[in-house]
Amino acid sequence: MLAPSIDAPASTTDRREATSRGSLRPVLDVIPADAYDNPTWKGLAYLGRDLALYAVLVVALVEVSNPFAVLGLEVLAALIVGALFIVGHDAAHGALFKSKRLTAVVGRLAMLPSWHVYEGWVLGHNRIHHAFTVREGYDFVWHPYTPEQYGAMSRPKRLRHRLEWSWLGAGVYYMREVWWHKMVVGKPPARWVKSIRRDRWLVLAFVLVAAALLSWLGWARTGSVPGTAWLVIRVLVLPFLAFSYFIGSLVHVHHVHPDIRWWKRGEWTKFKGQMDGTTILRARWGLNFFFHWIMVHIPHHVDMRIPMYNLERAAGAIKDAFAETVHDRPLRFADFVRNTRRCKLYDFDRHDWLTYEEARAAS
């Protein structure tokens, strides 16, 4: 389901020629068949585990009101809501289950804590971002502005750009550009209107019902408006904001790096987009318990039907065959900060990331 289109099979003895033409077939050919194995029980096990953790988190946030303790719980909330979201993301790709009905149910359920519109995500993420990764004018996720476009901005928009393209503003960018514009208020193509509208109502109902229940509980416990509001904020609102920073930061490091090129429309190929246009980042300290290996991003872009728990297996085969192409490095927060300082604007003619100062000097 929803697998990217691929070119006609290329000869395995002429891999270099095929990839120079932009074909993904030589890459697909090296992925082992068992990397696509997706038993139903395994996807449900990850969903059940993450839902259980989310329930424990909600209870903890209800019971704990001290702001300092809540701060630590909100960090955990970003990870747990993110883990559920990645399960929904994999379901949306058709990677976890063979049943389309189960896929639709799990995808919608897993995305509710992150307030994400399932069908809106499928349209923007699967059919646009994955189909045209790092292609100018198509891929909207962290699409860079040119120095000329930045120079034509009003002062408020320049200030917004400086915030959103900093390490501190990744969540602001994600909420505005991806969540709000692409899923909440964006006008979809006619054939998607009904399904996206239905899922928007589903998310709204989840938020309103949760807010109503928490308000009732908060008033029963505290008998005050501030106490009630604080309960709603810490259980419902802050986990969404924390998750938005989490997902905005991770998506940034997937596709923005001094070594990752963005391509003009006529220069772009599937190989450039899916192999050159993203990374393999090795998470440490057990973070894959929450990340579900989503940082092993190249095989996910080569074929999004590979389930999250098999991405490392596919990555090993791809790296063995295309070592000169694969970006493989540790996942470090310091690297994300450096990327945001180096990659502000983009010169599509020279294929070069620029800082604001470099763009000003060049102009």
Buried (B, 14 or more C-beta within 10 A) or exposed (E): BBBBEBBEEBEEEEBEEBBEEBBBBBBBBBBEEEBBEBEEEBBBEBBEBBBEBBEEBBEBBBEBBEEEEBEEBBEBBBBBBBBBBBBBBBBBBBBBBEEEEBBBBBBBBBBBBBBBBBBBBBBBBBBBBBBBBBBBEBBBBBBBBBBEEBEEEEEEEBEBBEEBBBBEBBBBBBBBBBBEEBBBEBEBEEEBEEBBBEBBEBBEEBBEEBBEEBBEBBBEEBEEEEEBBBBBBBBBBBBBBBBBBBBBBBBBBBBBBEEBBBBEEEBBBBBBBBBBBBBBBBBEEEBBEBBBBBBBBBBBBBBBBBBBBBBBBBBBBBBEBBEEBBBBEEBBEEBBBBBBEBBBBBBBEEEEBBEBEBBEEEE
